[in-house]
Amino acid sequence: MHMDCMIKAHELTRRFGSFVAVDGISLAVQKGEVLGFLGPNGAGKTTTMKILTGFLPATSGLAEICGLNVTDHPIAARQKLGYLPEGAPLYDDMTAGGFLQFIAQVRGLSGMAAKEAIQKAAQSVHLLPVLHQPIETLSKGYRRRVGLAQAILHDPDVLILDEPTDGLDPNQKHEVRRLIEQMAPNKAILISTHVLEEVEALCSRLIIIDRGRIVADGTPADLKARSRYHGAVTLEVSTDQAEAARSALAGMEGLTDLEQHESGGLTRFTLFPKAKADLLDPARMLLGGHGITIRQIALEAGRIDDAFRALTHSDAATDADRAEETIA
């Protein structure tokens, strides 16, 4: 095992009756890495995270946190771990500060150490103004921050975050992303999210799972390269020149497909290339030669959402949601 490997899963499997929610998943996350864990609803993301954190036993396979087997050494493994579950359950009648005090005690912190840890965690997720309010009076955004504060309270080496920005407004999402970025160099972080711009902003690597299996593992750039938009050219012309532009572009060498969208007096074309064909300069020269003005033109790096759709099924939700409900 790599020295800095802090989260490890080997051939994890989890069955609920005859339903296989997690089907032989292996992954490793190093220190300094932020791994994005993606998949449609019901693909097995939450179940995998519950196994890694020791909340749910695997049917078979191995899960380790900082080299500690979560089944054999559950307490020691959890000491290294901060976990934000999906829709993190909180004690509504406690104040936010009281809840963090309780978590500090559970984590073995007391006196000044507890006070400082609570203050630091609350400050980093902008929770100080509501520490004395009962949790039941807090907005969804503040509740999510309480959940995040409890996960980072003991400054763990490993963070496992299930939808960390769920229910936050765009400004709060930005704040949480910045916090994760700041913590990332010294920790191993696994984030499950549906928000693809979050993946682009935060993750050094992505794993996509579908129906309990890994279907892709690579950097965001690797994944974009698997999208049909990789190497595509988008350009805009004024709509009165659109017909002339289309007939000029349609005969281009190296072109496999041409899409067209109109909005507000402009027409946008997307040109899809044959393998390795470069369409940018040829398109520019071709339209210029026909006296057509290009308002803007760009080469696409590819789109994560497109690759995601191509790799996953959208019908997995019902079975797995039922399986999750039976154990909730």
GUNUKOL-120537 format. One record per residue (C-alpha): x, y, z; residue in one letter. Coordinates in Angstrom, 1 decimal. Last residue first. Layout:
BEGIN
+--------+--------+--------+--------+
|     c1 |     c2 |     c3 | marlum |
+--------+--------+--------+--------+
|      X |      Y |      Z |      A |
...
+--------+--------+--------+--------+
***
This chain:
BEGIN
+--------+--------+--------+--------+
|     c1 |     c2 |     c3 | marlum |
+--------+--------+--------+--------+
|  -32.5 |    3.2 |    7.3 |      A |
|  -31.9 |   -0.4 |    6.4 |      I |
|  -35.0 |   -1.2 |    4.4 |      T |
|  -35.0 |    2.4 |    3.1 |      E |
|  -31.6 |    2.0 |    1.5 |      E |
|  -32.8 |   -1.2 |   -0.3 |      A |
|  -35.9 |    0.6 |   -1.6 |      R |
|  -33.7 |    3.5 |   -2.8 |      D |
|  -31.5 |    0.9 |   -4.5 |      A |
|  -34.3 |   -0.6 |   -6.4 |      D |
|  -35.9 |    2.6 |   -7.5 |      T |
|  -32.9 |    4.6 |   -8.4 |      A |
|  -31.2 |    2.5 |  -11.0 |      A |
|  -33.1 |    3.8 |  -14.0 |      D |
|  -30.9 |    6.6 |  -15.2 |      S |
|  -28.1 |    4.4 |  -16.5 |      H |
|  -24.5 |    5.7 |  -16.6 |      T |
|  -21.5 |    6.1 |  -18.9 |      L |
|  -23.0 |    8.2 |  -21.7 |      A |
|  -24.7 |   10.5 |  -19.2 |      R |
|  -21.5 |   11.1 |  -17.2 |      F |
|  -19.5 |   11.8 |  -20.4 |      A |
|  -22.1 |   14.4 |  -21.4 |      D |
|  -22.1 |   15.9 |  -17.9 |      D |
|  -18.3 |   16.1 |  -17.8 |      I |
|  -18.2 |   18.1 |  -21.0 |      R |
|  -15.4 |   18.3 |  -23.5 |      G |
|  -12.5 |   20.6 |  -24.0 |      A |
|  -14.5 |   22.6 |  -26.6 |      E |
|  -12.7 |   24.8 |  -29.1 |      L |
|  -14.2 |   28.3 |  -29.4 |      A |
|  -15.6 |   30.7 |  -31.9 |      I |
|  -17.3 |   34.1 |  -31.5 |      Q |
|  -19.2 |   36.6 |  -33.6 |      R |
|  -18.0 |   34.9 |  -36.9 |      I |
|  -18.8 |   37.2 |  -39.8 |      T |
|  -19.7 |   35.4 |  -43.1 |      I |
|  -17.9 |   36.7 |  -46.2 |      G |
|  -17.8 |   33.2 |  -47.7 |      H |
|  -14.0 |   33.1 |  -47.5 |      G |
|  -14.3 |   34.1 |  -43.8 |      G |
|  -16.7 |   31.1 |  -43.3 |      L |
|  -14.2 |   28.7 |  -44.7 |      L |
|  -11.2 |   30.2 |  -43.0 |      M |
|  -12.7 |   30.1 |  -39.5 |      R |
|  -14.1 |   26.6 |  -40.1 |      A |
|  -10.7 |   25.3 |  -41.3 |      P |
|   -9.0 |   27.0 |  -38.3 |      D |
|  -11.1 |   25.3 |  -35.7 |      L |
|  -11.9 |   21.9 |  -37.3 |      L |
|   -9.0 |   19.9 |  -36.2 |      D |
|   -9.6 |   16.2 |  -36.8 |      A |
|   -8.3 |   13.8 |  -34.1 |      K |
|  -11.2 |   11.3 |  -34.6 |      A |
|  -13.9 |   12.8 |  -36.8 |      K |
|  -15.0 |   16.2 |  -35.6 |      P |
|  -18.3 |   17.5 |  -34.2 |      F |
|  -19.2 |   21.1 |  -35.2 |      L |
|  -21.5 |   23.0 |  -32.8 |      T |
|  -23.3 |   25.9 |  -34.5 |      F |
|  -24.8 |   28.8 |  -32.6 |      R |
|  -27.2 |   31.1 |  -34.3 |      T |
|  -27.6 |   34.7 |  -33.1 |      L |
|  -30.7 |   37.0 |  -33.3 |      G |
|  -31.6 |   36.4 |  -29.6 |      G |
|  -31.3 |   32.6 |  -29.6 |      S |
|  -30.8 |   29.9 |  -32.3 |      E |
|  -29.4 |   26.5 |  -31.9 |      H |
|  -27.6 |   24.3 |  -34.6 |      Q |
|  -25.9 |   21.0 |  -34.4 |      E |
|  -23.4 |   19.6 |  -37.0 |      L |
|  -22.2 |   16.1 |  -37.2 |      D |
|  -19.2 |   14.0 |  -38.5 |      T |
|  -16.9 |   16.8 |  -39.8 |      L |
|  -13.4 |   15.8 |  -41.0 |      G |
|  -13.8 |   17.6 |  -44.3 |      E |
|  -16.3 |   20.3 |  -44.4 |      M |
|  -19.4 |   20.0 |  -46.6 |      G |
|  -21.9 |   21.0 |  -44.0 |      A |
|  -19.9 |   24.1 |  -43.1 |      L |
|  -20.7 |   26.2 |  -46.2 |      A |
|  -24.4 |   25.1 |  -46.2 |      S |
|  -24.7 |   26.0 |  -42.5 |      R |
|  -23.0 |   29.4 |  -42.8 |      A |
|  -25.2 |   30.4 |  -45.7 |      A |
|  -28.3 |   29.5 |  -43.7 |      E |
|  -27.1 |   31.2 |  -40.6 |      A |
|  -26.2 |   34.6 |  -42.2 |      Q |
|  -29.5 |   36.3 |  -41.1 |      D |
|  -29.1 |   34.5 |  -37.7 |      T |
|  -25.9 |   36.4 |  -36.8 |      S |
|  -23.0 |   33.9 |  -36.5 |      V |
|  -21.8 |   32.0 |  -33.5 |      E |
|  -19.2 |   29.2 |  -33.2 |      L |
|  -18.7 |   26.0 |  -31.2 |      T |
|  -15.9 |   23.6 |  -32.2 |      V |
|  -15.8 |   20.0 |  -31.0 |      A |
|  -12.4 |   18.7 |  -29.7 |      G |
|  -14.1 |   16.9 |  -26.8 |      H |
|  -17.8 |   17.4 |  -27.2 |      Y |
|  -18.4 |   13.6 |  -27.6 |      R |
|  -17.2 |   13.2 |  -24.1 |      S |
|  -14.4 |   10.8 |  -23.2 |      R |
|  -11.9 |   13.6 |  -23.3 |      A |
|  -14.0 |   15.4 |  -20.6 |      K |
|  -13.4 |   12.4 |  -18.4 |      L |
|   -9.7 |   12.5 |  -18.7 |      D |
|   -9.7 |   16.2 |  -18.1 |      A |
|  -11.7 |   15.7 |  -14.8 |      P |
|   -9.0 |   13.3 |  -13.8 |      T |
|   -9.6 |    9.5 |  -13.9 |      G |
|  -11.7 |    6.6 |  -12.9 |      D |
|  -14.8 |    5.5 |  -14.9 |      A |
|  -17.4 |    2.7 |  -14.8 |      V |
|  -16.9 |    1.7 |  -11.2 |      I |
|  -19.7 |   -0.7 |  -10.2 |      R |
|  -22.7 |   -0.5 |   -7.9 |      G |
|  -25.3 |    0.1 |  -10.6 |      R |
|  -23.2 |    3.0 |  -12.0 |      D |
|  -20.2 |    4.5 |  -10.4 |      I |
|  -18.2 |    7.4 |  -11.6 |      I |
|  -14.8 |    8.0 |  -10.0 |      I |
|  -13.2 |   11.4 |  -10.3 |      L |
|   -9.8 |   12.9 |   -9.6 |      R |
|   -8.3 |   16.2 |   -8.6 |      S |
|  -11.8 |   17.4 |   -7.5 |      C |
|  -12.7 |   20.9 |   -6.4 |      L |
|  -13.9 |   23.3 |   -9.0 |      A |
|  -14.7 |   20.8 |  -11.8 |      E |
|  -16.5 |   18.5 |   -9.4 |      V |
|  -18.4 |   21.4 |   -7.9 |      E |
|  -19.4 |   22.4 |  -11.4 |      E |
|  -20.9 |   19.0 |  -11.7 |      L |
|  -23.2 |   19.2 |   -8.7 |      V |
|  -24.5 |   15.7 |   -8.0 |      H |
|  -22.0 |   15.2 |   -5.2 |      T |
|  -20.1 |   12.6 |   -3.3 |      S |
|  -16.9 |   13.9 |   -1.9 |      I |
|  -13.9 |   11.9 |   -0.7 |      L |
|  -11.1 |   13.9 |    0.9 |      I |
|   -7.6 |   12.8 |    1.9 |      A |
|   -6.1 |   15.5 |    4.1 |      K |
|   -3.3 |   18.0 |    4.4 |      N |
|   -3.4 |   19.6 |    0.9 |      P |
|   -7.3 |   19.6 |    0.9 |      A |
|   -8.1 |   21.8 |    3.9 |      M |
|   -8.0 |   25.1 |    2.0 |      Q |
|   -9.8 |   23.7 |   -1.0 |      E |
|  -12.5 |   22.2 |    1.3 |      I |
|  -13.0 |   25.7 |    2.9 |      L |
|  -13.1 |   27.3 |   -0.5 |      R |
|  -15.8 |   24.9 |   -1.6 |      R |
|  -17.8 |   25.6 |    1.5 |      V |
|  -17.7 |   29.3 |    0.9 |      E |
|  -18.7 |   28.9 |   -2.8 |      H |
|  -21.7 |   26.8 |   -1.8 |      K |
|  -22.7 |   29.4 |    0.7 |      Q |
|  -22.7 |   32.1 |   -2.0 |      N |
|  -24.7 |   29.9 |   -4.4 |      P |
|  -27.3 |   29.0 |   -1.8 |      D |
|  -26.9 |   25.8 |    0.3 |      L |
|  -29.4 |   22.9 |    0.3 |      G |
|  -26.8 |   20.2 |   -0.5 |      D |
|  -23.3 |   21.7 |   -0.3 |      T |
|  -21.6 |   18.7 |    1.3 |      P |
|  -23.4 |   16.0 |   -0.8 |      E |
|  -21.9 |   13.1 |    1.2 |      D |
|  -18.6 |   14.2 |    2.7 |      L |
|  -15.9 |   11.7 |    3.7 |      I |
|  -13.0 |   13.5 |    5.3 |      L |
|   -9.7 |   11.9 |    6.2 |      V |
|   -6.8 |   13.2 |    8.3 |      D |
|   -9.2 |   14.5 |   11.0 |      P |
|   -9.2 |   18.0 |   12.4 |      D |
|  -11.2 |   17.1 |   15.5 |      H |
|  -14.1 |   19.4 |   14.6 |      L |
|  -14.0 |   18.8 |   10.8 |      I |
|  -17.1 |   16.5 |   10.6 |      A |
|  -18.9 |   18.3 |   13.4 |      Q |
|  -18.5 |   21.6 |   11.6 |      A |
|  -19.8 |   20.1 |    8.3 |      L |
|  -23.0 |   19.0 |   10.0 |      G |
|  -23.5 |   22.4 |   11.6 |      V |
|  -22.9 |   23.9 |    8.2 |      R |
|  -25.7 |   21.7 |    6.7 |      R |
|  -28.0 |   23.0 |    9.4 |      R |
|  -27.0 |   26.6 |    8.6 |      Y |
|  -28.0 |   26.1 |    4.9 |      G |
|  -31.3 |   24.3 |    5.8 |      K |
|  -32.3 |   27.2 |    8.0 |      S |
|  -31.9 |   27.0 |   11.7 |      L |
|  -34.8 |   27.0 |   14.3 |      T |
|  -34.6 |   23.2 |   14.9 |      E |
|  -30.9 |   23.5 |   15.7 |      I |
|  -31.6 |   25.6 |   18.8 |      P |
|  -29.8 |   28.9 |   18.6 |      Q |
|  -26.7 |   29.7 |   20.7 |      H |
|  -24.1 |   28.9 |   18.0 |      L |
|  -26.1 |   30.9 |   15.5 |      V |
|  -23.7 |   33.9 |   14.8 |      P |
|  -20.6 |   31.7 |   15.0 |      L |
|  -21.5 |   29.3 |   12.2 |      L |
|  -19.3 |   30.7 |    9.4 |      H |
|  -18.0 |   27.2 |    8.3 |      V |
|  -14.4 |   28.1 |    9.4 |      S |
|  -15.5 |   30.0 |   12.4 |      Q |
|  -17.6 |   27.1 |   13.8 |      A |
|  -14.7 |   24.7 |   13.3 |      A |
|  -12.2 |   27.0 |   15.0 |      K |
|  -14.5 |   27.9 |   17.9 |      Q |
|  -15.5 |   24.3 |   18.5 |      I |
|  -11.8 |   23.1 |   18.4 |      A |
|  -10.8 |   26.0 |   20.8 |      E |
|  -13.5 |   25.1 |   23.3 |      K |
|  -12.8 |   21.4 |   23.2 |      A |
|   -9.1 |   21.9 |   23.8 |      A |
|   -9.8 |   24.4 |   26.6 |      M |
|  -11.9 |   21.9 |   28.6 |      G |
|  -12.5 |   18.5 |   26.9 |      S |
|  -11.8 |   16.6 |   23.7 |      L |
|  -12.4 |   12.9 |   23.6 |      G |
|  -14.2 |   12.8 |   20.2 |      R |
|  -17.5 |   12.0 |   22.0 |      V |
|  -16.8 |   15.1 |   24.2 |      Q |
|  -16.2 |   17.2 |   21.1 |      A |
|  -19.4 |   15.9 |   19.5 |      I |
|  -21.4 |   16.9 |   22.6 |      F |
|  -19.8 |   20.4 |   22.6 |      Q |
|  -20.7 |   20.6 |   18.9 |      L |
|  -24.3 |   19.8 |   19.7 |      F |
|  -24.3 |   22.4 |   22.5 |      G |
|  -23.0 |   25.1 |   20.1 |      G |
|  -25.7 |   24.4 |   17.5 |      A |
|  -28.3 |   24.5 |   20.3 |      T |
|  -29.9 |   21.1 |   21.1 |      M |
|  -33.6 |   20.5 |   20.6 |      D |
|  -33.1 |   19.5 |   16.9 |      D |
|  -30.5 |   16.8 |   17.5 |      Y |
|  -28.9 |   16.5 |   14.1 |      L |
|  -29.1 |   13.9 |   11.3 |      P |
|  -26.9 |   14.8 |    8.4 |      A |
|  -29.0 |   15.0 |    5.2 |      G |
|  -26.4 |   12.7 |    3.5 |      E |
|  -23.7 |   11.9 |    6.0 |      P |
|  -20.8 |   14.2 |    6.8 |      L |
|  -18.0 |   12.1 |    8.1 |      Y |
|  -14.7 |   13.1 |    9.7 |      G |
|  -12.2 |   10.3 |   10.1 |      L |
|   -8.9 |    9.6 |   11.9 |      K |
|  -10.7 |    8.8 |   15.2 |      Q |
|  -13.1 |    6.7 |   13.2 |      R |
|  -10.3 |    4.2 |   12.3 |      A |
|   -9.2 |    3.9 |   15.9 |      A |
|  -12.8 |    3.2 |   17.0 |      I |
|  -13.6 |    0.7 |   14.3 |      P |
|  -10.4 |   -1.3 |   14.4 |      H |
|  -11.3 |   -4.8 |   13.0 |      D |
|  -14.2 |   -3.7 |   10.8 |      T |
|  -12.7 |   -0.3 |    9.7 |      V |
|   -9.4 |   -1.9 |    8.9 |      N |
|   -6.8 |    0.7 |    9.8 |      L |
|   -4.2 |    1.7 |    7.1 |      G |
|   -5.2 |    5.4 |    7.3 |      C |
|   -8.9 |    4.4 |    6.9 |      I |
|   -9.3 |    0.9 |    5.5 |      E |
|  -12.2 |   -1.0 |    3.8 |      A |
|  -12.0 |   -4.6 |    2.8 |      L |
|  -14.3 |   -6.9 |    0.8 |      G |
|  -17.4 |   -8.9 |    1.5 |      S |
|  -21.0 |   -8.3 |    2.7 |      T |
|  -19.7 |   -4.9 |    3.9 |      A |
|  -20.7 |   -3.7 |    7.3 |      P |
|  -22.6 |   -0.4 |    7.6 |      L |
|  -21.6 |    2.6 |    9.7 |      F |
|  -17.9 |    1.8 |    9.4 |      G |
|  -17.0 |    5.0 |    7.5 |      T |
|  -15.9 |    3.1 |    4.4 |      L |
|  -19.1 |    1.0 |    4.5 |      I |
|  -21.4 |    4.1 |    4.9 |      K |
|  -19.5 |    5.7 |    2.0 |      M |
|  -20.1 |    2.7 |   -0.3 |      T |
|  -23.8 |    2.7 |    0.7 |      T |
|  -24.1 |    6.4 |   -0.1 |      T |
|  -22.5 |    5.9 |   -3.6 |      K |
|  -24.4 |    2.8 |   -4.5 |      G |
|  -25.8 |    3.8 |   -8.0 |      A |
|  -29.2 |    4.6 |   -6.4 |      G |
|  -29.3 |    8.1 |   -7.6 |      N |
|  -26.9 |    8.5 |  -10.6 |      P |
|  -23.2 |    8.4 |  -10.0 |      G |
|  -20.3 |   10.5 |   -8.9 |      L |
|  -17.6 |   10.2 |   -6.2 |      F |
|  -15.2 |   13.2 |   -6.6 |      G |
|  -11.8 |   12.4 |   -5.1 |      L |
|   -9.9 |   15.3 |   -3.5 |      V |
|   -6.3 |   14.3 |   -3.1 |      E |
|   -3.7 |   15.8 |   -0.8 |      G |
|   -3.2 |   12.5 |    1.1 |      K |
|   -4.0 |    9.6 |   -1.2 |      Q |
|   -7.4 |    8.1 |   -2.0 |      V |
|   -7.6 |    4.4 |   -3.1 |      A |
|  -10.5 |    2.6 |   -4.8 |      L |
|  -11.9 |   -0.9 |   -5.2 |      S |
|  -15.7 |   -1.5 |   -5.7 |      I |
|  -16.8 |   -5.2 |   -6.1 |      G |
|  -20.6 |   -4.7 |   -6.6 |      D |
|  -22.2 |   -2.3 |   -4.2 |      V |
|  -26.0 |   -2.3 |   -4.0 |      A |
|  -26.5 |   -6.0 |   -5.0 |      V |
|  -30.2 |   -6.8 |   -4.6 |      F |
|  -31.0 |  -10.4 |   -3.6 |      S |
|  -31.4 |   -9.6 |    0.1 |      G |
|  -29.6 |   -6.3 |    0.5 |      F |
|  -26.1 |   -7.0 |   -0.8 |      R |
|  -22.9 |   -5.1 |   -0.2 |      R |
|  -19.6 |   -5.7 |   -2.0 |      T |
|  -16.3 |   -4.0 |   -1.6 |      L |
|  -13.5 |   -5.4 |   -3.8 |      E |
|  -10.8 |   -3.4 |   -2.0 |      H |
|  -11.5 |    0.0 |   -0.5 |      A |
|   -8.7 |    2.3 |    0.7 |      K |
|   -8.8 |    5.8 |    2.2 |      I |
|   -5.5 |    7.2 |    3.5 |      M |
|   -2.9 |    6.1 |    1.0 |      C |
|    0.1 |    8.2 |    1.9 |      D |
|    2.5 |    5.3 |    2.2 |      M |
|    1.2 |    3.5 |   -0.8 |      H |
|    0.0 |    0.0 |    0.0 |      M |
+--------+--------+--------+--------+
***
